[in-house]
Amino acid sequence: MNTWICSNCREKVDSDFDACWNCGTHRDGSPARADFVRDDAPAPDVTRPVSRDLRCLRCNGTMHVVGRKQFHEGSRALPFLLGELGELFVNRESFDVFACGNCGKVELFVAAVGYPGAIES
């Protein structure tokens, strides 16, 4: 099996790959892409809302993070009656909740957006 040596971190890389698995540096020595994340990197803490600098659309006040809230869709009877099997029939979505300190307006954001690897449109 052929390998090449990364010019940045000196790691051995299989010749089938054009970038180093360890640091993302390309075979030709060009730097890693800005969005490079190692496969074994620790997962981001998705239990806390993503920090955002937001202004209220109503009064232009500062929006403050309230926390992460989970919304439940589906019957509450199924999980109660069927236990773990009933959980298959409900949908839960997590949202980051922000509120205006001046007028009380609330905004919700999809919890996964803003994390590395998240789908953003």
C-alpha positions in Angstrom: 0.0 0.0 0.0 1.4 3.4 -1.0 1.5 6.3 1.4 2.6 9.9 1.5 3.9 12.0 4.4 1.9 15.1 5.4 4.2 18.2 5.1 2.5 19.8 8.1 2.1 17.1 10.8 4.4 14.4 9.3 1.5 11.8 9.5 1.4 8.8 7.1 -1.5 9.1 4.7 -2.9 6.5 2.3 -2.2 7.4 -1.3 -5.9 7.2 -2.1 -6.4 10.4 -0.1 -5.6 13.9 -1.3 -5.7 15.5 2.3 -4.2 14.4 5.6 -6.7 12.7 7.9 -5.0 14.3 11.0 -4.7 17.9 10.1 -6.4 18.4 6.7 -3.3 19.6 4.8 -3.5 18.7 1.1 -0.9 16.5 -0.5 0.5 19.5 -2.4 1.1 21.3 0.9 -1.9 23.7 0.6 -3.6 24.3 4.0 -6.7 22.5 5.2 -10.1 23.7 4.3 -11.7 26.1 6.8 -14.4 23.6 7.6 -12.0 20.7 8.2 -12.9 18.6 11.3 -11.1 15.4 12.3 -13.3 12.3 12.3 -12.3 11.5 15.8 -12.8 15.1 17.1 -15.2 15.4 20.1 -18.8 16.1 19.1 -20.0 19.7 19.8 -22.0 20.2 22.9 -25.5 20.2 21.4 -27.3 20.6 24.8 -26.7 24.3 24.8 -28.1 26.9 22.4 -25.8 28.4 19.8 -24.6 31.8 20.7 -26.1 34.5 18.5 -26.0 38.3 18.4 -29.6 39.1 17.9 -31.7 42.3 17.9 -35.5 42.2 18.3 -37.4 42.6 15.1 -40.1 44.5 16.9 -38.3 47.0 19.2 -34.6 46.5 18.2 -33.8 45.5 21.8 -31.3 42.8 22.6 -32.5 39.2 22.4 -31.3 37.0 25.3 -31.0 33.2 25.2 -33.7 31.5 27.3 -32.5 27.9 26.7 -33.2 24.9 24.6 -36.8 23.6 24.6 -38.0 20.3 23.3 -41.5 20.2 21.6 -43.4 17.0 21.5 -45.7 16.0 18.6 -48.0 13.0 18.9 -50.1 11.3 21.4 -49.0 11.2 25.0 -51.0 8.0 25.5 -48.9 5.9 23.2 -45.6 6.3 25.2 -47.6 5.8 28.4 -49.3 2.6 27.2 -46.6 1.1 25.1 -43.5 2.3 27.0 -40.3 2.5 24.9 -42.1 1.2 21.8 -44.6 4.1 22.0 -41.7 6.5 21.7 -41.4 5.4 18.1 -44.7 7.1 17.3 -43.9 10.6 18.6 -41.7 13.3 17.1 -39.6 15.6 19.2 -37.9 18.8 17.9 -35.4 20.9 19.8 -35.3 24.7 19.4 -33.1 27.4 20.8 -35.3 30.0 22.4 -34.4 33.7 22.5 -36.5 36.5 24.2 -36.4 40.2 24.0 -35.7 41.9 27.4 -37.7 45.0 26.3 -40.9 43.8 24.8 -41.0 40.0 25.5 -41.0 38.9 21.8 -39.8 35.3 21.5 -37.9 33.7 18.6 -37.2 30.0 18.0 -34.3 28.6 16.0 -33.7 25.0 15.0 -31.3 23.6 17.5 -28.9 21.8 15.1 -28.2 24.8 12.9 -24.9 26.5 13.6 -23.0 23.4 14.6 -20.1 21.9 12.5 -21.6 19.5 10.1 -25.1 20.8 10.4 -27.2 21.3 7.3 -27.7 25.0 6.7 -29.7 26.6 3.9 
